Amino acid sequence: MENEKKPRLLLVLKMLQRTDVEHPLNTTEIINKLKQCGVEAERKFGFYCGAAGGRQFHQ
């Protein structure tokens, strides 16, 4: 299962690197972009668990 999270987190990281205050992405937009890349994610658990780990990494 850990191997499944890495590609998703890398895709989210790339998406967030392309955002700024004037061009934000909300959770729904991120999930839709992941689906376009063939990666399944759900708002209530799958996405937030992965995103929380990313925030801890940057602090």
Buried (B, 14 or more C-beta within 10 A) or exposed (E): EEEEBEEBBEBBEEBBEEEEEEEEBEEEEBBEBBEEEEBEBEEEEBBEEBBEEEEEEEE
